[in-house]
Amino acid sequence: MTSFIEPLAQESTPSIIADKLRKAISHGELKPGAQLGEAELARKLGVSRGPLREGMQRLTQEGLLVSIRNRGLFVIDMTPDDVRDMYLAREAIERAASRRIIDGDHEAAGKELLAIVDEMAAAEGDPAAVGELDIAFHERLVKLANSPRLSRMHQTYITETRMCIHALEETYTVSEARIGEHRALAEAIAAGDHLLADDLLMAHMDDAITRLTTR
């Protein structure tokens, strides 16, 4: 597995450190509930503690880390209620992005999303690859709305989604409908059908919640 906790190859800044830690959390290198050791992380990243503390503070503000008094700093542990709440926020962001896209060049946007769906179909049989393309689809959906604020909010929830997928991979990958759900959504966006895209997004999120919270 790729390690994100390694010496930085460029001048360290809190934002670069935060991005490294965010990726380590999202890909399961720093697991839910894990305690972050400041000295060890500073050594592995090759940075001083000042920028590291600032980077960790950013993730605390995002809700990815939690400070427990007299115990230290921990990666959040996603409970079923957390999963439902995270998808509620993601649904709001992605529905807003879909509306924005359909008000613009929705045909071109739909083609871009369908290209990702084609990659998902080609990767069928490789759950990890399909999972990453699933995430890429939703990241691209929001970026196509050309809203920096939606993209910024979405980033945290995508990190939490990856955490859930890595922690509950067996229940998440059993569905055979994932590729079809994404294709239908991309086609609705390409057609400029706002109501259908909205309904499909809500159904898709509900399905993901069911798969991630049912064991």
Biotite code that builds the C-alpha atoms (Angstrom):
import biotite.structure as struc

atoms = struc.array([
    struc.Atom([0.000, 0.000, 0.000], chain_id="A", res_id=1, res_name="MET", atom_name="CA", element="C"),
    struc.Atom([1.206, 3.493, -0.814], chain_id="A", res_id=2, res_name="THR", atom_name="CA", element="C"),
    struc.Atom([2.420, 5.369, 2.251], chain_id="A", res_id=3, res_name="SER", atom_name="CA", element="C"),
    struc.Atom([1.497, 9.022, 2.603], chain_id="A", res_id=4, res_name="PHE", atom_name="CA", element="C"),
    struc.Atom([3.421, 9.434, 5.870], chain_id="A", res_id=5, res_name="ILE", atom_name="CA", element="C"),
    struc.Atom([6.883, 9.914, 4.420], chain_id="A", res_id=6, res_name="GLU", atom_name="CA", element="C"),
    struc.Atom([9.421, 12.770, 4.272], chain_id="A", res_id=7, res_name="PRO", atom_name="CA", element="C"),
    struc.Atom([8.222, 15.765, 2.305], chain_id="A", res_id=8, res_name="LEU", atom_name="CA", element="C"),
    struc.Atom([10.172, 16.422, -0.881], chain_id="A", res_id=9, res_name="ALA", atom_name="CA", element="C"),
    struc.Atom([9.487, 20.143, -0.829], chain_id="A", res_id=10, res_name="GLN", atom_name="CA", element="C"),
    struc.Atom([9.357, 22.996, 1.625], chain_id="A", res_id=11, res_name="GLU", atom_name="CA", element="C"),
    struc.Atom([6.888, 22.028, 4.307], chain_id="A", res_id=12, res_name="SER", atom_name="CA", element="C"),
    struc.Atom([3.820, 24.118, 4.980], chain_id="A", res_id=13, res_name="THR", atom_name="CA", element="C"),
    struc.Atom([0.803, 23.369, 7.152], chain_id="A", res_id=14, res_name="PRO", atom_name="CA", element="C"),
    struc.Atom([-1.364, 22.914, 4.035], chain_id="A", res_id=15, res_name="SER", atom_name="CA", element="C"),
    struc.Atom([0.995, 20.312, 2.543], chain_id="A", res_id=16, res_name="ILE", atom_name="CA", element="C"),
    struc.Atom([1.163, 18.489, 5.880], chain_id="A", res_id=17, res_name="ILE", atom_name="CA", element="C"),
    struc.Atom([-2.635, 18.602, 6.226], chain_id="A", res_id=18, res_name="ALA", atom_name="CA", element="C"),
    struc.Atom([-3.004, 17.159, 2.720], chain_id="A", res_id=19, res_name="ASP", atom_name="CA", element="C"),
    struc.Atom([-0.573, 14.304, 3.510], chain_id="A", res_id=20, res_name="LYS", atom_name="CA", element="C"),
    struc.Atom([-2.434, 13.450, 6.714], chain_id="A", res_id=21, res_name="LEU", atom_name="CA", element="C"),
    struc.Atom([-5.813, 13.750, 4.982], chain_id="A", res_id=22, res_name="ARG", atom_name="CA", element="C"),
    struc.Atom([-4.719, 11.231, 2.346], chain_id="A", res_id=23, res_name="LYS", atom_name="CA", element="C"),
    struc.Atom([-3.288, 8.908, 5.009], chain_id="A", res_id=24, res_name="ALA", atom_name="CA", element="C"),
    struc.Atom([-6.646, 8.996, 6.817], chain_id="A", res_id=25, res_name="ILE", atom_name="CA", element="C"),
    struc.Atom([-8.734, 8.516, 3.692], chain_id="A", res_id=26, res_name="SER", atom_name="CA", element="C"),
    struc.Atom([-6.688, 5.525, 2.473], chain_id="A", res_id=27, res_name="HIS", atom_name="CA", element="C"),
    struc.Atom([-6.589, 3.777, 5.839], chain_id="A", res_id=28, res_name="GLY", atom_name="CA", element="C"),
    struc.Atom([-2.919, 4.359, 6.662], chain_id="A", res_id=29, res_name="GLU", atom_name="CA", element="C"),
    struc.Atom([-4.135, 6.265, 9.715], chain_id="A", res_id=30, res_name="LEU", atom_name="CA", element="C"),
    struc.Atom([-7.112, 4.189, 10.798], chain_id="A", res_id=31, res_name="LYS", atom_name="CA", element="C"),
    struc.Atom([-10.330, 5.370, 12.477], chain_id="A", res_id=32, res_name="PRO", atom_name="CA", element="C"),
    struc.Atom([-9.738, 5.807, 16.196], chain_id="A", res_id=33, res_name="GLY", atom_name="CA", element="C"),
    struc.Atom([-5.931, 5.863, 15.824], chain_id="A", res_id=34, res_name="ALA", atom_name="CA", element="C"),
    struc.Atom([-4.014, 8.223, 18.077], chain_id="A", res_id=35, res_name="GLN", atom_name="CA", element="C"),
    struc.Atom([-1.602, 10.608, 16.375], chain_id="A", res_id=36, res_name="LEU", atom_name="CA", element="C"),
    struc.Atom([1.829, 10.746, 17.973], chain_id="A", res_id=37, res_name="GLY", atom_name="CA", element="C"),
    struc.Atom([3.273, 14.173, 17.320], chain_id="A", res_id=38, res_name="GLU", atom_name="CA", element="C"),
    struc.Atom([6.925, 13.188, 17.693], chain_id="A", res_id=39, res_name="ALA", atom_name="CA", element="C"),
    struc.Atom([6.608, 10.122, 15.459], chain_id="A", res_id=40, res_name="GLU", atom_name="CA", element="C"),
    struc.Atom([4.682, 11.983, 12.746], chain_id="A", res_id=41, res_name="LEU", atom_name="CA", element="C"),
    struc.Atom([7.185, 14.866, 12.755], chain_id="A", res_id=42, res_name="ALA", atom_name="CA", element="C"),
    struc.Atom([10.003, 12.339, 12.321], chain_id="A", res_id=43, res_name="ARG", atom_name="CA", element="C"),
    struc.Atom([8.290, 10.430, 9.518], chain_id="A", res_id=44, res_name="LYS", atom_name="CA", element="C"),
    struc.Atom([7.349, 13.584, 7.633], chain_id="A", res_id=45, res_name="LEU", atom_name="CA", element="C"),
    struc.Atom([10.708, 15.234, 8.243], chain_id="A", res_id=46, res_name="GLY", atom_name="CA", element="C"),
    struc.Atom([9.136, 18.425, 9.587], chain_id="A", res_id=47, res_name="VAL", atom_name="CA", element="C"),
    struc.Atom([9.266, 20.418, 12.795], chain_id="A", res_id=48, res_name="SER", atom_name="CA", element="C"),
    struc.Atom([6.417, 20.243, 15.285], chain_id="A", res_id=49, res_name="ARG", atom_name="CA", element="C"),
    struc.Atom([5.171, 23.791, 14.642], chain_id="A", res_id=50, res_name="GLY", atom_name="CA", element="C"),
    struc.Atom([3.964, 23.247, 11.049], chain_id="A", res_id=51, res_name="PRO", atom_name="CA", element="C"),
    struc.Atom([2.762, 19.747, 12.003], chain_id="A", res_id=52, res_name="LEU", atom_name="CA", element="C"),
    struc.Atom([0.568, 21.149, 14.776], chain_id="A", res_id=53, res_name="ARG", atom_name="CA", element="C"),
    struc.Atom([-0.878, 23.702, 12.356], chain_id="A", res_id=54, res_name="GLU", atom_name="CA", element="C"),
    struc.Atom([-1.604, 20.978, 9.800], chain_id="A", res_id=55, res_name="GLY", atom_name="CA", element="C"),
    struc.Atom([-3.292, 18.790, 12.411], chain_id="A", res_id=56, res_name="MET", atom_name="CA", element="C"),
    struc.Atom([-5.310, 21.771, 13.624], chain_id="A", res_id=57, res_name="GLN", atom_name="CA", element="C"),
    struc.Atom([-6.693, 22.201, 10.104], chain_id="A", res_id=58, res_name="ARG", atom_name="CA", element="C"),
    struc.Atom([-7.910, 18.602, 10.105], chain_id="A", res_id=59, res_name="LEU", atom_name="CA", element="C"),
    struc.Atom([-9.398, 19.090, 13.566], chain_id="A", res_id=60, res_name="THR", atom_name="CA", element="C"),
    struc.Atom([-11.366, 22.053, 12.204], chain_id="A", res_id=61, res_name="GLN", atom_name="CA", element="C"),
    struc.Atom([-12.508, 19.890, 9.279], chain_id="A", res_id=62, res_name="GLU", atom_name="CA", element="C"),
    struc.Atom([-13.733, 17.261, 11.732], chain_id="A", res_id=63, res_name="GLY", atom_name="CA", element="C"),
    struc.Atom([-11.313, 14.519, 10.621], chain_id="A", res_id=64, res_name="LEU", atom_name="CA", element="C"),
    struc.Atom([-9.360, 14.624, 13.890], chain_id="A", res_id=65, res_name="LEU", atom_name="CA", element="C"),
    struc.Atom([-10.698, 15.006, 17.407], chain_id="A", res_id=66, res_name="VAL", atom_name="CA", element="C"),
    struc.Atom([-8.829, 16.227, 20.476], chain_id="A", res_id=67, res_name="SER", atom_name="CA", element="C"),
    struc.Atom([-9.657, 14.341, 23.670], chain_id="A", res_id=68, res_name="ILE", atom_name="CA", element="C"),
    struc.Atom([-8.628, 16.118, 26.834], chain_id="A", res_id=69, res_name="ARG", atom_name="CA", element="C"),
    struc.Atom([-5.749, 14.517, 28.703], chain_id="A", res_id=70, res_name="ASN", atom_name="CA", element="C"),
    struc.Atom([-5.487, 11.817, 26.036], chain_id="A", res_id=71, res_name="ARG", atom_name="CA", element="C"),
    struc.Atom([-4.382, 13.437, 22.789], chain_id="A", res_id=72, res_name="GLY", atom_name="CA", element="C"),
    struc.Atom([-5.413, 13.737, 19.146], chain_id="A", res_id=73, res_name="LEU", atom_name="CA", element="C"),
    struc.Atom([-7.278, 10.928, 17.390], chain_id="A", res_id=74, res_name="PHE", atom_name="CA", element="C"),
    struc.Atom([-8.642, 10.102, 13.946], chain_id="A", res_id=75, res_name="VAL", atom_name="CA", element="C"),
    struc.Atom([-12.430, 10.182, 14.116], chain_id="A", res_id=76, res_name="ILE", atom_name="CA", element="C"),
    struc.Atom([-14.253, 6.863, 14.303], chain_id="A", res_id=77, res_name="ASP", atom_name="CA", element="C"),
    struc.Atom([-17.217, 6.775, 11.902], chain_id="A", res_id=78, res_name="MET", atom_name="CA", element="C"),
    struc.Atom([-20.312, 5.341, 13.580], chain_id="A", res_id=79, res_name="THR", atom_name="CA", element="C"),
    struc.Atom([-23.446, 4.464, 11.566], chain_id="A", res_id=80, res_name="PRO", atom_name="CA", element="C"),
    struc.Atom([-24.958, 7.797, 12.667], chain_id="A", res_id=81, res_name="ASP", atom_name="CA", element="C"),
    struc.Atom([-21.828, 9.593, 11.415], chain_id="A", res_id=82, res_name="ASP", atom_name="CA", element="C"),
    struc.Atom([-22.141, 7.799, 8.069], chain_id="A", res_id=83, res_name="VAL", atom_name="CA", element="C"),
    struc.Atom([-25.772, 8.906, 7.710], chain_id="A", res_id=84, res_name="ARG", atom_name="CA", element="C"),
    struc.Atom([-24.910, 12.488, 8.622], chain_id="A", res_id=85, res_name="ASP", atom_name="CA", element="C"),
    struc.Atom([-21.949, 12.569, 6.238], chain_id="A", res_id=86, res_name="MET", atom_name="CA", element="C"),
    struc.Atom([-24.090, 11.338, 3.349], chain_id="A", res_id=87, res_name="TYR", atom_name="CA", element="C"),
    struc.Atom([-26.762, 13.911, 4.212], chain_id="A", res_id=88, res_name="LEU", atom_name="CA", element="C"),
    struc.Atom([-24.115, 16.620, 3.711], chain_id="A", res_id=89, res_name="ALA", atom_name="CA", element="C"),
    struc.Atom([-22.729, 14.983, 0.571], chain_id="A", res_id=90, res_name="ARG", atom_name="CA", element="C"),
    struc.Atom([-26.211, 14.697, -0.890], chain_id="A", res_id=91, res_name="GLU", atom_name="CA", element="C"),
    struc.Atom([-26.842, 18.414, -0.372], chain_id="A", res_id=92, res_name="ALA", atom_name="CA", element="C"),
    struc.Atom([-23.542, 19.355, -2.018], chain_id="A", res_id=93, res_name="ILE", atom_name="CA", element="C"),
    struc.Atom([-23.856, 16.986, -4.972], chain_id="A", res_id=94, res_name="GLU", atom_name="CA", element="C"),
    struc.Atom([-27.491, 17.872, -5.674], chain_id="A", res_id=95, res_name="ARG", atom_name="CA", element="C"),
    struc.Atom([-26.493, 21.551, -5.720], chain_id="A", res_id=96, res_name="ALA", atom_name="CA", element="C"),
    struc.Atom([-23.583, 20.734, -8.044], chain_id="A", res_id=97, res_name="ALA", atom_name="CA", element="C"),
    struc.Atom([-25.870, 18.758, -10.359], chain_id="A", res_id=98, res_name="SER", atom_name="CA", element="C"),
    struc.Atom([-28.303, 21.669, -10.615], chain_id="A", res_id=99, res_name="ARG", atom_name="CA", element="C"),
    struc.Atom([-25.453, 24.055, -11.411], chain_id="A", res_id=100, res_name="ARG", atom_name="CA", element="C"),
    struc.Atom([-24.100, 21.714, -14.102], chain_id="A", res_id=101, res_name="ILE", atom_name="CA", element="C"),
    struc.Atom([-27.493, 21.262, -15.761], chain_id="A", res_id=102, res_name="ILE", atom_name="CA", element="C"),
    struc.Atom([-27.881, 25.035, -15.949], chain_id="A", res_id=103, res_name="ASP", atom_name="CA", element="C"),
    struc.Atom([-24.692, 25.083, -18.061], chain_id="A", res_id=104, res_name="GLY", atom_name="CA", element="C"),
    struc.Atom([-23.055, 22.800, -20.632], chain_id="A", res_id=105, res_name="ASP", atom_name="CA", element="C"),
    struc.Atom([-24.590, 19.627, -19.242], chain_id="A", res_id=106, res_name="HIS", atom_name="CA", element="C"),
    struc.Atom([-23.922, 17.568, -22.375], chain_id="A", res_id=107, res_name="GLU", atom_name="CA", element="C"),
    struc.Atom([-20.146, 18.031, -22.091], chain_id="A", res_id=108, res_name="ALA", atom_name="CA", element="C"),
    struc.Atom([-20.273, 17.390, -18.351], chain_id="A", res_id=109, res_name="ALA", atom_name="CA", element="C"),
    struc.Atom([-22.289, 14.224, -18.890], chain_id="A", res_id=110, res_name="GLY", atom_name="CA", element="C"),
    struc.Atom([-19.724, 12.952, -21.392], chain_id="A", res_id=111, res_name="LYS", atom_name="CA", element="C"),
    struc.Atom([-16.916, 13.476, -18.887], chain_id="A", res_id=112, res_name="GLU", atom_name="CA", element="C"),
    struc.Atom([-18.832, 11.569, -16.233], chain_id="A", res_id=113, res_name="LEU", atom_name="CA", element="C"),
    struc.Atom([-19.730, 8.772, -18.657], chain_id="A", res_id=114, res_name="LEU", atom_name="CA", element="C"),
    struc.Atom([-16.035, 8.369, -19.489], chain_id="A", res_id=115, res_name="ALA", atom_name="CA", element="C"),
    struc.Atom([-15.385, 7.634, -15.816], chain_id="A", res_id=116, res_name="ILE", atom_name="CA", element="C"),
    struc.Atom([-18.285, 5.151, -15.791], chain_id="A", res_id=117, res_name="VAL", atom_name="CA", element="C"),
    struc.Atom([-16.701, 3.380, -18.776], chain_id="A", res_id=118, res_name="ASP", atom_name="CA", element="C"),
    struc.Atom([-13.480, 3.084, -16.772], chain_id="A", res_id=119, res_name="GLU", atom_name="CA", element="C"),
    struc.Atom([-15.475, 1.622, -13.885], chain_id="A", res_id=120, res_name="MET", atom_name="CA", element="C"),
    struc.Atom([-16.998, -0.972, -16.218], chain_id="A", res_id=121, res_name="ALA", atom_name="CA", element="C"),
    struc.Atom([-13.546, -1.873, -17.560], chain_id="A", res_id=122, res_name="ALA", atom_name="CA", element="C"),
    struc.Atom([-12.276, -2.313, -13.987], chain_id="A", res_id=123, res_name="ALA", atom_name="CA", element="C"),
    struc.Atom([-15.171, -4.535, -12.915], chain_id="A", res_id=124, res_name="GLU", atom_name="CA", element="C"),
    struc.Atom([-13.817, -7.418, -10.871], chain_id="A", res_id=125, res_name="GLY", atom_name="CA", element="C"),
    struc.Atom([-11.279, -5.170, -9.132], chain_id="A", res_id=126, res_name="ASP", atom_name="CA", element="C"),
    struc.Atom([-13.213, -3.720, -6.146], chain_id="A", res_id=127, res_name="PRO", atom_name="CA", element="C"),
    struc.Atom([-10.396, -1.362, -5.126], chain_id="A", res_id=128, res_name="ALA", atom_name="CA", element="C"),
    struc.Atom([-10.143, 0.147, -8.626], chain_id="A", res_id=129, res_name="ALA", atom_name="CA", element="C"),
    struc.Atom([-13.912, 0.478, -8.967], chain_id="A", res_id=130, res_name="VAL", atom_name="CA", element="C"),
    struc.Atom([-14.038, 2.116, -5.538], chain_id="A", res_id=131, res_name="GLY", atom_name="CA", element="C"),
    struc.Atom([-11.446, 4.722, -6.510], chain_id="A", res_id=132, res_name="GLU", atom_name="CA", element="C"),
    struc.Atom([-13.273, 5.447, -9.773], chain_id="A", res_id=133, res_name="LEU", atom_name="CA", element="C"),
    struc.Atom([-16.521, 5.751, -7.805], chain_id="A", res_id=134, res_name="ASP", atom_name="CA", element="C"),
    struc.Atom([-14.876, 8.465, -5.715], chain_id="A", res_id=135, res_name="ILE", atom_name="CA", element="C"),
    struc.Atom([-13.385, 10.089, -8.843], chain_id="A", res_id=136, res_name="ALA", atom_name="CA", element="C"),
    struc.Atom([-16.868, 10.275, -10.396], chain_id="A", res_id=137, res_name="PHE", atom_name="CA", element="C"),
    struc.Atom([-18.276, 12.213, -7.464], chain_id="A", res_id=138, res_name="HIS", atom_name="CA", element="C"),
    struc.Atom([-15.241, 14.465, -7.161], chain_id="A", res_id=139, res_name="GLU", atom_name="CA", element="C"),
    struc.Atom([-15.536, 15.312, -10.853], chain_id="A", res_id=140, res_name="ARG", atom_name="CA", element="C"),
    struc.Atom([-19.282, 15.893, -10.517], chain_id="A", res_id=141, res_name="LEU", atom_name="CA", element="C"),
    struc.Atom([-18.691, 18.592, -7.931], chain_id="A", res_id=142, res_name="VAL", atom_name="CA", element="C"),
    struc.Atom([-15.704, 20.126, -9.747], chain_id="A", res_id=143, res_name="LYS", atom_name="CA", element="C"),
    struc.Atom([-17.786, 20.432, -12.924], chain_id="A", res_id=144, res_name="LEU", atom_name="CA", element="C"),
    struc.Atom([-20.075, 22.827, -11.039], chain_id="A", res_id=145, res_name="ALA", atom_name="CA", element="C"),
    struc.Atom([-17.169, 25.310, -10.913], chain_id="A", res_id=146, res_name="ASN", atom_name="CA", element="C"),
    struc.Atom([-17.934, 26.252, -7.317], chain_id="A", res_id=147, res_name="SER", atom_name="CA", element="C"),
    struc.Atom([-14.800, 26.503, -5.142], chain_id="A", res_id=148, res_name="PRO", atom_name="CA", element="C"),
    struc.Atom([-16.922, 26.492, -1.995], chain_id="A", res_id=149, res_name="ARG", atom_name="CA", element="C"),
    struc.Atom([-18.816, 23.331, -2.914], chain_id="A", res_id=150, res_name="LEU", atom_name="CA", element="C"),
    struc.Atom([-15.506, 21.643, -3.819], chain_id="A", res_id=151, res_name="SER", atom_name="CA", element="C"),
    struc.Atom([-13.902, 22.720, -0.552], chain_id="A", res_id=152, res_name="ARG", atom_name="CA", element="C"),
    struc.Atom([-16.768, 21.375, 1.557], chain_id="A", res_id=153, res_name="MET", atom_name="CA", element="C"),
    struc.Atom([-16.949, 18.202, -0.515], chain_id="A", res_id=154, res_name="HIS", atom_name="CA", element="C"),
    struc.Atom([-13.278, 17.376, 0.093], chain_id="A", res_id=155, res_name="GLN", atom_name="CA", element="C"),
    struc.Atom([-13.824, 16.579, 3.774], chain_id="A", res_id=156, res_name="THR", atom_name="CA", element="C"),
    struc.Atom([-16.823, 14.346, 3.085], chain_id="A", res_id=157, res_name="TYR", atom_name="CA", element="C"),
    struc.Atom([-14.953, 12.479, 0.341], chain_id="A", res_id=158, res_name="ILE", atom_name="CA", element="C"),
    struc.Atom([-12.171, 11.779, 2.853], chain_id="A", res_id=159, res_name="THR", atom_name="CA", element="C"),
    struc.Atom([-14.773, 10.421, 5.281], chain_id="A", res_id=160, res_name="GLU", atom_name="CA", element="C"),
    struc.Atom([-16.319, 8.355, 2.483], chain_id="A", res_id=161, res_name="THR", atom_name="CA", element="C"),
    struc.Atom([-12.958, 6.762, 1.745], chain_id="A", res_id=162, res_name="ARG", atom_name="CA", element="C"),
    struc.Atom([-12.547, 6.029, 5.446], chain_id="A", res_id=163, res_name="MET", atom_name="CA", element="C"),
    struc.Atom([-15.888, 4.213, 5.446], chain_id="A", res_id=164, res_name="CYS", atom_name="CA", element="C"),
    struc.Atom([-15.091, 2.257, 2.298], chain_id="A", res_id=165, res_name="ILE", atom_name="CA", element="C"),
    struc.Atom([-11.741, 1.083, 3.680], chain_id="A", res_id=166, res_name="HIS", atom_name="CA", element="C"),
    struc.Atom([-13.192, 0.242, 7.093], chain_id="A", res_id=167, res_name="ALA", atom_name="CA", element="C"),
    struc.Atom([-16.295, -1.536, 5.715], chain_id="A", res_id=168, res_name="LEU", atom_name="CA", element="C"),
    struc.Atom([-15.037, -2.714, 2.342], chain_id="A", res_id=169, res_name="GLU", atom_name="CA", element="C"),
    struc.Atom([-16.805, -6.068, 2.426], chain_id="A", res_id=170, res_name="GLU", atom_name="CA", element="C"),
    struc.Atom([-20.295, -4.615, 2.862], chain_id="A", res_id=171, res_name="THR", atom_name="CA", element="C"),
    struc.Atom([-19.640, -1.778, 0.435], chain_id="A", res_id=172, res_name="TYR", atom_name="CA", element="C"),
    struc.Atom([-18.423, -3.799, -2.519], chain_id="A", res_id=173, res_name="THR", atom_name="CA", element="C"),
    struc.Atom([-21.115, -6.488, -2.621], chain_id="A", res_id=174, res_name="VAL", atom_name="CA", element="C"),
    struc.Atom([-23.559, -4.384, -4.659], chain_id="A", res_id=175, res_name="SER", atom_name="CA", element="C"),
    struc.Atom([-23.641, -5.169, -8.373], chain_id="A", res_id=176, res_name="GLU", atom_name="CA", element="C"),
    struc.Atom([-25.612, -2.005, -9.161], chain_id="A", res_id=177, res_name="ALA", atom_name="CA", element="C"),
    struc.Atom([-22.885, 0.586, -8.562], chain_id="A", res_id=178, res_name="ARG", atom_name="CA", element="C"),
    struc.Atom([-21.821, 1.001, -12.193], chain_id="A", res_id=179, res_name="ILE", atom_name="CA", element="C"),
    struc.Atom([-25.430, 1.131, -13.423], chain_id="A", res_id=180, res_name="GLY", atom_name="CA", element="C"),
    struc.Atom([-26.310, 3.778, -10.829], chain_id="A", res_id=181, res_name="GLU", atom_name="CA", element="C"),
    struc.Atom([-23.438, 5.994, -11.960], chain_id="A", res_id=182, res_name="HIS", atom_name="CA", element="C"),
    struc.Atom([-24.244, 5.511, -15.651], chain_id="A", res_id=183, res_name="ARG", atom_name="CA", element="C"),
    struc.Atom([-27.902, 6.438, -15.152], chain_id="A", res_id=184, res_name="ALA", atom_name="CA", element="C"),
    struc.Atom([-26.899, 9.570, -13.232], chain_id="A", res_id=185, res_name="LEU", atom_name="CA", element="C"),
    struc.Atom([-24.358, 10.638, -15.879], chain_id="A", res_id=186, res_name="ALA", atom_name="CA", element="C"),
    struc.Atom([-26.937, 10.107, -18.640], chain_id="A", res_id=187, res_name="GLU", atom_name="CA", element="C"),
    struc.Atom([-29.545, 12.174, -16.772], chain_id="A", res_id=188, res_name="ALA", atom_name="CA", element="C"),
    struc.Atom([-27.052, 15.011, -16.410], chain_id="A", res_id=189, res_name="ILE", atom_name="CA", element="C"),
    struc.Atom([-26.064, 14.770, -20.082], chain_id="A", res_id=190, res_name="ALA", atom_name="CA", element="C"),
    struc.Atom([-29.753, 14.994, -21.017], chain_id="A", res_id=191, res_name="ALA", atom_name="CA", element="C"),
    struc.Atom([-30.269, 18.006, -18.775], chain_id="A", res_id=192, res_name="GLY", atom_name="CA", element="C"),
    struc.Atom([-32.971, 16.185, -16.808], chain_id="A", res_id=193, res_name="ASP", atom_name="CA", element="C"),
    struc.Atom([-32.725, 17.929, -13.443], chain_id="A", res_id=194, res_name="HIS", atom_name="CA", element="C"),
    struc.Atom([-35.566, 16.057, -11.712], chain_id="A", res_id=195, res_name="LEU", atom_name="CA", element="C"),
    struc.Atom([-34.283, 12.633, -12.747], chain_id="A", res_id=196, res_name="LEU", atom_name="CA", element="C"),
    struc.Atom([-30.690, 13.477, -11.781], chain_id="A", res_id=197, res_name="ALA", atom_name="CA", element="C"),
    struc.Atom([-31.920, 14.703, -8.393], chain_id="A", res_id=198, res_name="ASP", atom_name="CA", element="C"),
    struc.Atom([-33.933, 11.528, -7.766], chain_id="A", res_id=199, res_name="ASP", atom_name="CA", element="C"),
    struc.Atom([-31.043, 9.307, -8.865], chain_id="A", res_id=200, res_name="LEU", atom_name="CA", element="C"),
    struc.Atom([-28.576, 11.110, -6.606], chain_id="A", res_id=201, res_name="LEU", atom_name="CA", element="C"),
    struc.Atom([-30.835, 10.705, -3.567], chain_id="A", res_id=202, res_name="MET", atom_name="CA", element="C"),
    struc.Atom([-31.402, 7.013, -4.327], chain_id="A", res_id=203, res_name="ALA", atom_name="CA", element="C"),
    struc.Atom([-27.678, 6.483, -4.866], chain_id="A", res_id=204, res_name="HIS", atom_name="CA", element="C"),
    struc.Atom([-26.840, 8.063, -1.502], chain_id="A", res_id=205, res_name="MET", atom_name="CA", element="C"),
    struc.Atom([-29.532, 6.030, 0.271], chain_id="A", res_id=206, res_name="ASP", atom_name="CA", element="C"),
    struc.Atom([-28.128, 2.848, -1.271], chain_id="A", res_id=207, res_name="ASP", atom_name="CA", element="C"),
    struc.Atom([-24.598, 3.724, -0.118], chain_id="A", res_id=208, res_name="ALA", atom_name="CA", element="C"),
    struc.Atom([-25.820, 4.368, 3.431], chain_id="A", res_id=209, res_name="ILE", atom_name="CA", element="C"),
    struc.Atom([-27.545, 0.983, 3.485], chain_id="A", res_id=210, res_name="THR", atom_name="CA", element="C"),
    struc.Atom([-24.422, -0.825, 2.269], chain_id="A", res_id=211, res_name="ARG", atom_name="CA", element="C"),
    struc.Atom([-22.139, 0.975, 4.716], chain_id="A", res_id=212, res_name="LEU", atom_name="CA", element="C"),
    struc.Atom([-24.310, 0.597, 7.811], chain_id="A", res_id=213, res_name="THR", atom_name="CA", element="C"),
    struc.Atom([-25.683, -2.933, 7.310], chain_id="A", res_id=214, res_name="THR", atom_name="CA", element="C"),
    struc.Atom([-23.424, -5.766, 8.419], chain_id="A", res_id=215, res_name="ARG", atom_name="CA", element="C"),
])
